[in-house]
Amino acid sequence: MIRIIKSHNRLNGIKFATIEFALIALIVAPFAGYYCLHQRFVLAFISGGIMLNCLPVVYYGIEALHKGQDDSLTIWNRQARDKLNLENPHLLRDTLVLAGLTLLPLVVLVLVLMEATQSRKT
């Protein structure tokens, strides 16, 4: 999951992806609060889960920016995109996995935390 997130951020532009997922989290957060206040806990859980799933993408984007990683939007350049597709045959699948899992409450966050914890133990 971490590899998919980092690859997604790099290929779509780190700033773009970070801002995109931060905005999703900021837009969905008030809904989670609203649903909690009105005791609609299933909808609050779903909204909160979507918000929390966006946070790993934002975290790894900020981390990459602090490390000074290249932030070019290669996906928008046709020649670069063709090369990118050859070098990354699973790009579309990974993007769909990330987008799909972002909508499932807490799945991305749990997978990232599990993977990060396992990599620290080894």
CYANA upper distance limits for C-alpha pairs under 8 A (distance plus 0.5 A):
  1 MET  CA      5 ILE  CA      6.73
  1 MET  CA    108 VAL  CA      7.86
  1 MET  CA    111 LEU  CA      7.14
  1 MET  CA    112 VAL  CA      6.57
  1 MET  CA    115 GLU  CA      8.15
  2 ILE  CA      6 LYS  CA      6.62
  2 ILE  CA    112 VAL  CA      6.53
  2 ILE  CA    115 GLU  CA      8.01
  3 ARG  CA      7 SER  CA      6.44
  4 ILE  CA      8 HIS  CA      6.42
  4 ILE  CA     94 ASP  CA      6.48
  4 ILE  CA     95 THR  CA      8.15
  4 ILE  CA     98 LEU  CA      7.66
  5 ILE  CA      9 ASN  CA      6.64
  5 ILE  CA     56 PRO  CA      8.33
  5 ILE  CA     57 VAL  CA      6.43
  5 ILE  CA     60 TYR  CA      7.91
  5 ILE  CA     98 LEU  CA      7.68
  6 LYS  CA     10 ARG  CA      6.62
  6 LYS  CA     57 VAL  CA      8.23
  6 LYS  CA     60 TYR  CA      7.04
  6 LYS  CA     61 GLY  CA      7.90
  7 SER  CA     11 LEU  CA      6.46
  8 HIS  CA     12 ASN  CA      6.45
  8 HIS  CA     17 ALA  CA      8.16
  8 HIS  CA     94 ASP  CA      8.30
  8 HIS  CA     95 THR  CA      7.19
  9 ASN  CA     13 GLY  CA      6.18
  9 ASN  CA     14 ILE  CA      5.19
  9 ASN  CA     15 LYS  CA      8.44
  9 ASN  CA     16 PHE  CA      8.37
  9 ASN  CA     17 ALA  CA      5.91
  9 ASN  CA     18 THR  CA      7.75
  9 ASN  CA     57 VAL  CA      8.00
  9 ASN  CA     61 GLY  CA      6.81
 10 ARG  CA     14 ILE  CA      5.84
 10 ARG  CA     70 ASP  CA      8.08
 10 ARG  CA     71 ASP  CA      7.25
 10 ARG  CA     72 SER  CA      8.45
 11 LEU  CA     73 LEU  CA      7.23
 11 LEU  CA     74 THR  CA      6.85
 11 LEU  CA     75 ILE  CA      6.62
 12 ASN  CA     16 PHE  CA      7.30
 12 ASN  CA     17 ALA  CA      6.80
 12 ASN  CA     73 LEU  CA      6.22
 12 ASN  CA     74 THR  CA      7.59
 12 ASN  CA     75 ILE  CA      6.48
 13 GLY  CA     17 ALA  CA      6.57
 13 GLY  CA     71 ASP  CA      5.66
 13 GLY  CA     72 SER  CA      6.15
 13 GLY  CA     73 LEU  CA      5.20
 13 GLY  CA     74 THR  CA      7.97
 14 ILE  CA     18 THR  CA      6.48
 14 ILE  CA     61 GLY  CA      6.09
 14 ILE  CA     64 ALA  CA      7.84
 14 ILE  CA     65 LEU  CA      7.61
 14 ILE  CA     70 ASP  CA      8.49
 14 ILE  CA     71 ASP  CA      5.84
 14 ILE  CA     72 SER  CA      8.40
 15 LYS  CA     19 ILE  CA      6.48
 15 LYS  CA     61 GLY  CA      7.55
 15 LYS  CA     65 LEU  CA      8.20
 15 LYS  CA     71 ASP  CA      7.33
 16 PHE  CA     20 GLU  CA      6.42
 17 ALA  CA     21 PHE  CA      6.65
 17 ALA  CA     57 VAL  CA      8.08
 17 ALA  CA     58 VAL  CA      8.13
 17 ALA  CA     61 GLY  CA      7.74
 18 THR  CA     22 ALA  CA      6.49
 18 THR  CA     57 VAL  CA      7.00
 18 THR  CA     58 VAL  CA      5.25
 18 THR  CA     59 TYR  CA      8.46
 18 THR  CA     61 GLY  CA      5.77
 18 THR  CA     62 ILE  CA      7.56
 19 ILE  CA     23 LEU  CA      6.47
 19 ILE  CA     58 VAL  CA      7.98
 20 GLU  CA     24 ILE  CA      6.89
 21 PHE  CA     25 ALA  CA      6.71
 21 PHE  CA     54 CYS  CA      5.90
 21 PHE  CA     55 LEU  CA      7.92
 21 PHE  CA     57 VAL  CA      7.17
 21 PHE  CA     58 VAL  CA      6.73
 22 ALA  CA     26 LEU  CA      6.63
 22 ALA  CA     54 CYS  CA      7.31
 22 ALA  CA     55 LEU  CA      7.72
 22 ALA  CA     58 VAL  CA      6.58
 23 LEU  CA     27 ILE  CA      6.45
 24 ILE  CA     28 VAL  CA      6.57
 24 ILE  CA     51 MET  CA      7.51
 24 ILE  CA     54 CYS  CA      7.71
 25 ALA  CA     29 ALA  CA      6.42
 25 ALA  CA     50 ILE  CA      7.69
 25 ALA  CA     51 MET  CA      4.82
 25 ALA  CA     52 LEU  CA      7.72
 25 ALA  CA     54 CYS  CA      6.49
 25 ALA  CA     55 LEU  CA      7.87
 26 LEU  CA     30 PRO  CA      7.93
 26 LEU  CA     51 MET  CA      7.97
 27 ILE  CA     31 PHE  CA      8.20
 28 VAL  CA     32 ALA  CA      7.10
 28 VAL  CA     47 SER  CA      6.49
 28 VAL  CA     48 GLY  CA      7.95
 28 VAL  CA     50 ILE  CA      7.87
 28 VAL  CA     51 MET  CA      6.53
 29 ALA  CA     33 GLY  CA      7.01
 29 ALA  CA     47 SER  CA      7.39
 29 ALA  CA     48 GLY  CA      7.05
 29 ALA  CA     51 MET  CA      6.68
 30 PRO  CA     34 TYR  CA      6.51
 31 PHE  CA     35 TYR  CA      6.51
 31 PHE  CA     44 ALA  CA      7.67
 31 PHE  CA     47 SER  CA      6.93
 32 ALA  CA     36 CYS  CA      6.72
 32 ALA  CA     43 LEU  CA      7.70
 32 ALA  CA     44 ALA  CA      4.92
 32 ALA  CA     45 PHE  CA      7.62
 32 ALA  CA     46 ILE  CA      8.30
 32 ALA  CA     47 SER  CA      5.44
 32 ALA  CA     48 GLY  CA      5.84
 33 GLY  CA     37 LEU  CA      6.71
 33 GLY  CA     44 ALA  CA      7.46
 34 TYR  CA     38 HIS  CA      6.82
 34 TYR  CA     44 ALA  CA      8.20
 35 TYR  CA     39 GLN  CA      6.50
 35 TYR  CA     40 ARG  CA      5.43
 35 TYR  CA     41 PHE  CA      6.96
 35 TYR  CA     43 LEU  CA      6.74
 35 TYR  CA     44 ALA  CA      5.42
 36 CYS  CA     40 ARG  CA      6.41
 36 CYS  CA     41 PHE  CA      6.41
 36 CYS  CA     44 ALA  CA      6.11
 40 ARG  CA     44 ALA  CA      6.67
 41 PHE  CA     45 PHE  CA      6.42
 42 VAL  CA     46 ILE  CA      6.76
 43 LEU  CA     47 SER  CA      6.54
 44 ALA  CA     48 GLY  CA      6.37
 45 PHE  CA     49 GLY  CA      6.35
 45 PHE  CA    105 PRO  CA      7.61
 46 ILE  CA     50 ILE  CA      6.73
 46 ILE  CA    104 LEU  CA      7.93
 46 ILE  CA    105 PRO  CA      5.92
 47 SER  CA     51 MET  CA      6.76
 47 SER  CA    105 PRO  CA      7.98
 48 GLY  CA     52 LEU  CA      6.58
 48 GLY  CA    105 PRO  CA      7.57
 49 GLY  CA     53 ASN  CA      6.46
 49 GLY  CA    103 LEU  CA      8.23
 49 GLY  CA    104 LEU  CA      7.33
 49 GLY  CA    105 PRO  CA      4.01
 49 GLY  CA    106 LEU  CA      5.16
 49 GLY  CA    107 VAL  CA      8.47
 50 ILE  CA     54 CYS  CA      6.96
 50 ILE  CA    102 THR  CA      6.34
 50 ILE  CA    103 LEU  CA      5.88
 50 ILE  CA    104 LEU  CA      7.00
 50 ILE  CA    105 PRO  CA      5.67
 50 ILE  CA    106 LEU  CA      7.41
 51 MET  CA     55 LEU  CA      7.42
 52 LEU  CA     56 PRO  CA      8.29
 52 LEU  CA    105 PRO  CA      8.06
 52 LEU  CA    106 LEU  CA      6.75
 52 LEU  CA    109 LEU  CA      7.14
 53 ASN  CA     57 VAL  CA      8.32
 53 ASN  CA    101 LEU  CA      8.26
 53 ASN  CA    102 THR  CA      5.73
 53 ASN  CA    103 LEU  CA      8.14
 53 ASN  CA    104 LEU  CA      8.38
 53 ASN  CA    105 PRO  CA      7.20
 53 ASN  CA    106 LEU  CA      6.01
 53 ASN  CA    107 VAL  CA      7.40
 53 ASN  CA    108 VAL  CA      5.74
 53 ASN  CA    109 LEU  CA      5.77
 54 CYS  CA     58 VAL  CA      7.02
 54 CYS  CA    102 THR  CA      6.89
 55 LEU  CA     59 TYR  CA      6.44
 55 LEU  CA    109 LEU  CA      8.13
 56 PRO  CA     60 TYR  CA      6.57
 56 PRO  CA    108 VAL  CA      8.09
 56 PRO  CA    109 LEU  CA      6.96
 56 PRO  CA    112 VAL  CA      7.82
 57 VAL  CA     61 GLY  CA      6.55
 58 VAL  CA     62 ILE  CA      6.63
 59 TYR  CA     63 GLU  CA      6.64
 60 TYR  CA     64 ALA  CA      6.57
 61 GLY  CA     65 LEU  CA      6.74
 62 ILE  CA     66 HIS  CA      6.67
 63 GLU  CA     67 LYS  CA      6.82
 64 ALA  CA     68 GLY  CA      6.85
 64 ALA  CA     69 GLN  CA      6.03
 65 LEU  CA     69 GLN  CA      6.34
 65 LEU  CA     71 ASP  CA      8.36
 73 LEU  CA     77 ASN  CA      8.05
 74 THR  CA     80 ALA  CA      6.12
 74 THR  CA     81 ARG  CA      6.86
 75 ILE  CA     80 ALA  CA      7.11
 75 ILE  CA     81 ARG  CA      5.47
 75 ILE  CA     84 LEU  CA      8.14
 76 TRP  CA     80 ALA  CA      8.31
 76 TRP  CA     81 ARG  CA      7.34
 77 ASN  CA     81 ARG  CA      6.35
 78 ARG  CA     82 ASP  CA      6.68
 79 GLN  CA     83 LYS  CA      6.82
 80 ALA  CA     84 LEU  CA      6.42
 81 ARG  CA     85 ASN  CA      6.60
 82 ASP  CA     86 LEU  CA      6.97
 83 LYS  CA     87 GLU  CA      6.74
 84 LEU  CA     88 ASN  CA      6.32
 85 ASN  CA     89 PRO  CA      6.14
 85 ASN  CA     91 LEU  CA      7.46
 90 HIS  CA     94 ASP  CA      6.52
 91 LEU  CA     95 THR  CA      6.61
 92 LEU  CA     96 LEU  CA      6.67
 93 ARG  CA     97 VAL  CA      6.57
 94 ASP  CA     98 LEU  CA      6.63
 95 THR  CA     99 ALA  CA      6.58
 96 LEU  CA    100 GLY  CA      6.29
 97 VAL  CA    101 LEU  CA      6.40
 98 LEU  CA    102 THR  CA      6.51
 98 LEU  CA    108 VAL  CA      8.42
 99 ALA  CA    103 LEU  CA      7.32
100 GLY  CA    104 LEU  CA      7.42
101 LEU  CA    105 PRO  CA      8.31
101 LEU  CA    107 VAL  CA      6.80
101 LEU  CA    108 VAL  CA      6.52
102 THR  CA    106 LEU  CA      8.45
102 THR  CA    107 VAL  CA      7.96
102 THR  CA    108 VAL  CA      6.87
104 LEU  CA    108 VAL  CA      8.38
106 LEU  CA    110 VAL  CA      6.54
107 VAL  CA    111 LEU  CA      6.60
108 VAL  CA    112 VAL  CA      6.52
109 LEU  CA    113 LEU  CA      6.61
110 VAL  CA    114 MET  CA      6.58
111 LEU  CA    115 GLU  CA      6.57
112 VAL  CA    116 ALA  CA      6.44
113 LEU  CA    117 THR  CA      6.48
114 MET  CA    118 GLN  CA      6.64
115 GLU  CA    119 SER  CA      6.66
116 ALA  CA    120 ARG  CA      6.87
117 THR  CA    121 LYS  CA      7.02
118 GLN  CA    122 THR  CA      7.20
